[in-house]
């Protein structure tokens, strides 16, 4: 069969061309459907990823807030622990200081008592000797006071002397035994290195300054 001239297709050719186009359209539609499916899956995957990232961001913010709150609590606990440690240290230092002071006092007291006992042991004999010597000196002084008027060194008549003992030893009525009192003299007898007492010096000064009187008292 001869082909028609003029480039016109026959009916079978048109059917074949239509089938080809239909196949192409179907393939394109099938490809388009696959692309749409892939796009949908990509959109769903992207949405899921965004949702996951949002959830992770929310969790991160929460964890960050929790970590900051935890850091604040840790700082508060650290400060409280430091304050407690300082408080306990001060209490311990005070107790230890009191214990050391008490121990030092006890040691010092024991040492003082030991030294006092040692001093007593070493000084008892010396104290006894000094007491005996002082007692002998006092006794000797009293004896000397009483026998002084009979000493060759006594410048007055023993019968004109009157012993009074305190605050001075004698009052001398010079010349009384001869019937004429020439003067009245206060005499203090001293031996060795003994000196006048404060009261005796004041009496001496009063006599030397003329502050001496006679008064007659009637009762």
PABAVO-552141 format. One record per residue (C-alpha): x, y, z; residue in three letters; residue number from 1. Coordinates in steps of 0.2 Angstrom, whole numbers. Example, Ala and Ser with C-alpha at 12.3 -4.5 7.8 and 13.67 -1.06 7.14 Angstrom:
<atom X="62" Y="-22" Z="39" rest="Ala" nr="1"/>
<atom X="68" Y="-5" Z="36" rest="Ser" nr="2"/>
This chain:
<atom X="0" Y="0" Z="0" rest="Unk" nr="1"/>
<atom X="6" Y="17" Z="-5" rest="Unk" nr="2"/>
<atom X="8" Y="30" Z="8" rest="Unk" nr="3"/>
<atom X="-3" Y="46" Z="5" rest="Unk" nr="4"/>
<atom X="6" Y="61" Z="-2" rest="Unk" nr="5"/>
<atom X="7" Y="77" Z="5" rest="Unk" nr="6"/>
<atom X="13" Y="71" Z="22" rest="Unk" nr="7"/>
<atom X="-4" Y="66" Z="29" rest="Unk" nr="8"/>
<atom X="-4" Y="51" Z="41" rest="Unk" nr="9"/>
<atom X="-16" Y="37" Z="39" rest="Unk" nr="10"/>
<atom X="-28" Y="32" Z="53" rest="Unk" nr="11"/>
<atom X="-16" Y="18" Z="60" rest="Unk" nr="12"/>
<atom X="-2" Y="31" Z="61" rest="Unk" nr="13"/>
<atom X="-13" Y="42" Z="71" rest="Unk" nr="14"/>
<atom X="-17" Y="29" Z="83" rest="Unk" nr="15"/>
<atom X="1" Y="24" Z="85" rest="Unk" nr="16"/>
<atom X="5" Y="42" Z="88" rest="Unk" nr="17"/>
<atom X="-9" Y="44" Z="101" rest="Unk" nr="18"/>
<atom X="-3" Y="28" Z="110" rest="Unk" nr="19"/>
<atom X="14" Y="35" Z="111" rest="Unk" nr="20"/>
<atom X="8" Y="52" Z="118" rest="Unk" nr="21"/>
<atom X="-4" Y="43" Z="130" rest="Unk" nr="22"/>
<atom X="11" Y="32" Z="136" rest="Unk" nr="23"/>
<atom X="22" Y="47" Z="138" rest="Unk" nr="24"/>
<atom X="8" Y="56" Z="148" rest="Unk" nr="25"/>
<atom X="5" Y="41" Z="159" rest="Unk" nr="26"/>
<atom X="24" Y="40" Z="162" rest="Unk" nr="27"/>
<atom X="25" Y="58" Z="166" rest="Unk" nr="28"/>
<atom X="10" Y="57" Z="177" rest="Unk" nr="29"/>
<atom X="17" Y="42" Z="186" rest="Unk" nr="30"/>
<atom X="34" Y="52" Z="188" rest="Unk" nr="31"/>
<atom X="24" Y="67" Z="194" rest="Unk" nr="32"/>
<atom X="15" Y="56" Z="207" rest="Unk" nr="33"/>
<atom X="32" Y="49" Z="213" rest="Unk" nr="34"/>
<atom X="39" Y="66" Z="213" rest="Unk" nr="35"/>
<atom X="24" Y="72" Z="223" rest="Unk" nr="36"/>
<atom X="26" Y="57" Z="235" rest="Unk" nr="37"/>
<atom X="44" Y="61" Z="237" rest="Unk" nr="38"/>
<atom X="40" Y="79" Z="240" rest="Unk" nr="39"/>
<atom X="27" Y="75" Z="253" rest="Unk" nr="40"/>
<atom X="39" Y="63" Z="262" rest="Unk" nr="41"/>
<atom X="52" Y="77" Z="262" rest="Unk" nr="42"/>
<atom X="40" Y="89" Z="269" rest="Unk" nr="43"/>
<atom X="35" Y="77" Z="282" rest="Unk" nr="44"/>
<atom X="53" Y="73" Z="286" rest="Unk" nr="45"/>
<atom X="57" Y="92" Z="286" rest="Unk" nr="46"/>
<atom X="42" Y="95" Z="298" rest="Unk" nr="47"/>
<atom X="48" Y="81" Z="309" rest="Unk" nr="48"/>
<atom X="65" Y="87" Z="309" rest="Unk" nr="49"/>
<atom X="59" Y="105" Z="313" rest="Unk" nr="50"/>
<atom X="48" Y="98" Z="327" rest="Unk" nr="51"/>
<atom X="62" Y="88" Z="334" rest="Unk" nr="52"/>
<atom X="73" Y="103" Z="334" rest="Unk" nr="53"/>
<atom X="60" Y="113" Z="342" rest="Unk" nr="54"/>
<atom X="58" Y="100" Z="355" rest="Unk" nr="55"/>
<atom X="77" Y="99" Z="357" rest="Unk" nr="56"/>
<atom X="78" Y="118" Z="359" rest="Unk" nr="57"/>
<atom X="64" Y="118" Z="372" rest="Unk" nr="58"/>
<atom X="73" Y="104" Z="381" rest="Unk" nr="59"/>
<atom X="89" Y="114" Z="380" rest="Unk" nr="60"/>
<atom X="81" Y="129" Z="387" rest="Unk" nr="61"/>
<atom X="74" Y="119" Z="401" rest="Unk" nr="62"/>
<atom X="90" Y="111" Z="404" rest="Unk" nr="63"/>
<atom X="99" Y="128" Z="404" rest="Unk" nr="64"/>
<atom X="86" Y="135" Z="416" rest="Unk" nr="65"/>
<atom X="88" Y="120" Z="427" rest="Unk" nr="66"/>
<atom X="107" Y="121" Z="426" rest="Unk" nr="67"/>
<atom X="106" Y="139" Z="431" rest="Unk" nr="68"/>
<atom X="95" Y="136" Z="445" rest="Unk" nr="69"/>
<atom X="106" Y="121" Z="450" rest="Unk" nr="70"/>
<atom X="121" Y="132" Z="449" rest="Unk" nr="71"/>
<atom X="112" Y="145" Z="461" rest="Unk" nr="72"/>
<atom X="107" Y="131" Z="473" rest="Unk" nr="73"/>
<atom X="125" Y="125" Z="473" rest="Unk" nr="74"/>
<atom X="132" Y="142" Z="476" rest="Unk" nr="75"/>
<atom X="120" Y="144" Z="491" rest="Unk" nr="76"/>
<atom X="125" Y="127" Z="498" rest="Unk" nr="77"/>
<atom X="143" Y="132" Z="495" rest="Unk" nr="78"/>
<atom X="141" Y="148" Z="505" rest="Unk" nr="79"/>
<atom X="131" Y="140" Z="518" rest="Unk" nr="80"/>
<atom X="144" Y="126" Z="520" rest="Unk" nr="81"/>
<atom X="158" Y="140" Z="521" rest="Unk" nr="82"/>
<atom X="148" Y="149" Z="534" rest="Unk" nr="83"/>
<atom X="146" Y="133" Z="544" rest="Unk" nr="84"/>
<atom X="164" Y="129" Z="542" rest="Unk" nr="85"/>
<atom X="169" Y="146" Z="549" rest="Unk" nr="86"/>
<atom X="157" Y="144" Z="563" rest="Unk" nr="87"/>
<atom X="163" Y="127" Z="568" rest="Unk" nr="88"/>
<atom X="181" Y="133" Z="566" rest="Unk" nr="89"/>
<atom X="178" Y="148" Z="578" rest="Unk" nr="90"/>
<atom X="169" Y="136" Z="591" rest="Unk" nr="91"/>
<atom X="184" Y="124" Z="590" rest="Unk" nr="92"/>
<atom X="197" Y="138" Z="591" rest="Unk" nr="93"/>
<atom X="188" Y="145" Z="606" rest="Unk" nr="94"/>
<atom X="187" Y="128" Z="615" rest="Unk" nr="95"/>
<atom X="205" Y="125" Z="611" rest="Unk" nr="96"/>
<atom X="210" Y="142" Z="617" rest="Unk" nr="97"/>
<atom X="201" Y="140" Z="633" rest="Unk" nr="98"/>
<atom X="209" Y="123" Z="635" rest="Unk" nr="99"/>
<atom X="226" Y="129" Z="632" rest="Unk" nr="100"/>
<atom X="224" Y="144" Z="644" rest="Unk" nr="101"/>
<atom X="217" Y="132" Z="657" rest="Unk" nr="102"/>
<atom X="231" Y="121" Z="655" rest="Unk" nr="103"/>
<atom X="244" Y="135" Z="656" rest="Unk" nr="104"/>
<atom X="236" Y="141" Z="672" rest="Unk" nr="105"/>
<atom X="237" Y="124" Z="679" rest="Unk" nr="106"/>
<atom X="255" Y="122" Z="674" rest="Unk" nr="107"/>
<atom X="259" Y="139" Z="681" rest="Unk" nr="108"/>
<atom X="250" Y="136" Z="697" rest="Unk" nr="109"/>
<atom X="259" Y="119" Z="700" rest="Unk" nr="110"/>
<atom X="276" Y="128" Z="696" rest="Unk" nr="111"/>
<atom X="272" Y="142" Z="708" rest="Unk" nr="112"/>
<atom X="267" Y="130" Z="722" rest="Unk" nr="113"/>
<atom X="283" Y="120" Z="718" rest="Unk" nr="114"/>
<atom X="294" Y="135" Z="719" rest="Unk" nr="115"/>
<atom X="285" Y="141" Z="735" rest="Unk" nr="116"/>
<atom X="288" Y="125" Z="743" rest="Unk" nr="117"/>
<atom X="306" Y="125" Z="738" rest="Unk" nr="118"/>
<atom X="308" Y="143" Z="744" rest="Unk" nr="119"/>
<atom X="300" Y="138" Z="761" rest="Unk" nr="120"/>
<atom X="311" Y="123" Z="762" rest="Unk" nr="121"/>
<atom X="327" Y="133" Z="758" rest="Unk" nr="122"/>
<atom X="321" Y="148" Z="768" rest="Unk" nr="123"/>
<atom X="314" Y="141" Z="784" rest="Unk" nr="124"/>
<atom X="331" Y="139" Z="792" rest="Unk" nr="125"/>
<atom X="336" Y="156" Z="787" rest="Unk" nr="126"/>
<atom X="319" Y="164" Z="793" rest="Unk" nr="127"/>
<atom X="321" Y="154" Z="809" rest="Unk" nr="128"/>
<atom X="338" Y="161" Z="812" rest="Unk" nr="129"/>
<atom X="333" Y="179" Z="807" rest="Unk" nr="130"/>
<atom X="318" Y="178" Z="819" rest="Unk" nr="131"/>
<atom X="329" Y="172" Z="833" rest="Unk" nr="132"/>
<atom X="342" Y="185" Z="830" rest="Unk" nr="133"/>
<atom X="328" Y="199" Z="829" rest="Unk" nr="134"/>
<atom X="320" Y="192" Z="845" rest="Unk" nr="135"/>
<atom X="337" Y="193" Z="854" rest="Unk" nr="136"/>
<atom X="340" Y="210" Z="847" rest="Unk" nr="137"/>
<atom X="323" Y="216" Z="853" rest="Unk" nr="138"/>
<atom X="326" Y="208" Z="870" rest="Unk" nr="139"/>
<atom X="343" Y="215" Z="871" rest="Unk" nr="140"/>
<atom X="336" Y="232" Z="867" rest="Unk" nr="141"/>
<atom X="324" Y="231" Z="880" rest="Unk" nr="142"/>
<atom X="337" Y="226" Z="893" rest="Unk" nr="143"/>
<atom X="348" Y="240" Z="887" rest="Unk" nr="144"/>
<atom X="334" Y="253" Z="889" rest="Unk" nr="145"/>
<atom X="331" Y="248" Z="907" rest="Unk" nr="146"/>
<atom X="349" Y="247" Z="912" rest="Unk" nr="147"/>
<atom X="354" Y="263" Z="902" rest="Unk" nr="148"/>
<atom X="353" Y="275" Z="916" rest="Unk" nr="149"/>
<atom X="366" Y="265" Z="926" rest="Unk" nr="150"/>
<atom X="378" Y="265" Z="911" rest="Unk" nr="151"/>
<atom X="393" Y="277" Z="913" rest="Unk" nr="152"/>
<atom X="388" Y="284" Z="896" rest="Unk" nr="153"/>
<atom X="371" Y="290" Z="903" rest="Unk" nr="154"/>
<atom X="373" Y="309" Z="905" rest="Unk" nr="155"/>
<atom X="360" Y="311" Z="919" rest="Unk" nr="156"/>
<atom X="357" Y="305" Z="937" rest="Unk" nr="157"/>
<atom X="349" Y="288" Z="936" rest="Unk" nr="158"/>
<atom X="337" Y="294" Z="950" rest="Unk" nr="159"/>
<atom X="331" Y="309" Z="939" rest="Unk" nr="160"/>
<atom X="326" Y="296" Z="925" rest="Unk" nr="161"/>
<atom X="308" Y="290" Z="924" rest="Unk" nr="162"/>
<atom X="305" Y="275" Z="911" rest="Unk" nr="163"/>
<atom X="290" Y="276" Z="901" rest="Unk" nr="164"/>
<atom X="295" Y="265" Z="886" rest="Unk" nr="165"/>
<atom X="283" Y="272" Z="873" rest="Unk" nr="166"/>
<atom X="284" Y="283" Z="863" rest="Unk" nr="167"/>
<atom X="301" Y="287" Z="870" rest="Unk" nr="168"/>
<atom X="311" Y="278" Z="884" rest="Unk" nr="169"/>
<atom X="314" Y="291" Z="898" rest="Unk" nr="170"/>
<atom X="308" Y="307" Z="904" rest="Unk" nr="171"/>
<atom X="323" Y="315" Z="913" rest="Unk" nr="172"/>
<atom X="319" Y="328" Z="927" rest="Unk" nr="173"/>
<atom X="337" Y="335" Z="928" rest="Unk" nr="174"/>
<atom X="341" Y="340" Z="946" rest="Unk" nr="175"/>
<atom X="325" Y="334" Z="954" rest="Unk" nr="176"/>
<atom X="335" Y="323" Z="966" rest="Unk" nr="177"/>
<atom X="345" Y="339" Z="971" rest="Unk" nr="178"/>
<atom X="329" Y="348" Z="974" rest="Unk" nr="179"/>
<atom X="330" Y="359" Z="959" rest="Unk" nr="180"/>
<atom X="323" Y="354" Z="942" rest="Unk" nr="181"/>
<atom X="335" Y="363" Z="929" rest="Unk" nr="182"/>
<atom X="326" Y="356" Z="914" rest="Unk" nr="183"/>
<atom X="315" Y="342" Z="908" rest="Unk" nr="184"/>
<atom X="323" Y="330" Z="894" rest="Unk" nr="185"/>
<atom X="315" Y="317" Z="884" rest="Unk" nr="186"/>
<atom X="328" Y="303" Z="881" rest="Unk" nr="187"/>
<atom X="327" Y="288" Z="868" rest="Unk" nr="188"/>
<atom X="340" Y="275" Z="870" rest="Unk" nr="189"/>
<atom X="346" Y="266" Z="854" rest="Unk" nr="190"/>
<atom X="359" Y="252" Z="852" rest="Unk" nr="191"/>
<atom X="368" Y="246" Z="837" rest="Unk" nr="192"/>
<atom X="362" Y="253" Z="820" rest="Unk" nr="193"/>
<atom X="344" Y="256" Z="825" rest="Unk" nr="194"/>
<atom X="336" Y="273" Z="821" rest="Unk" nr="195"/>
<atom X="322" Y="284" Z="827" rest="Unk" nr="196"/>
<atom X="304" Y="279" Z="822" rest="Unk" nr="197"/>
<atom X="293" Y="292" Z="812" rest="Unk" nr="198"/>
<atom X="283" Y="296" Z="828" rest="Unk" nr="199"/>
<atom X="300" Y="298" Z="838" rest="Unk" nr="200"/>
<atom X="306" Y="310" Z="825" rest="Unk" nr="201"/>
<atom X="290" Y="321" Z="826" rest="Unk" nr="202"/>
<atom X="292" Y="322" Z="845" rest="Unk" nr="203"/>
<atom X="310" Y="327" Z="843" rest="Unk" nr="204"/>
<atom X="306" Y="341" Z="831" rest="Unk" nr="205"/>
<atom X="292" Y="347" Z="842" rest="Unk" nr="206"/>
<atom X="303" Y="348" Z="857" rest="Unk" nr="207"/>
<atom X="317" Y="357" Z="846" rest="Unk" nr="208"/>
<atom X="305" Y="369" Z="839" rest="Unk" nr="209"/>
<atom X="299" Y="374" Z="857" rest="Unk" nr="210"/>
<atom X="281" Y="367" Z="855" rest="Unk" nr="211"/>
<atom X="281" Y="360" Z="873" rest="Unk" nr="212"/>
<atom X="269" Y="366" Z="886" rest="Unk" nr="213"/>
<atom X="264" Y="363" Z="904" rest="Unk" nr="214"/>
<atom X="245" Y="360" Z="908" rest="Unk" nr="215"/>
<atom X="237" Y="356" Z="924" rest="Unk" nr="216"/>
<atom X="221" Y="345" Z="923" rest="Unk" nr="217"/>
<atom X="210" Y="344" Z="938" rest="Unk" nr="218"/>
<atom X="198" Y="329" Z="938" rest="Unk" nr="219"/>
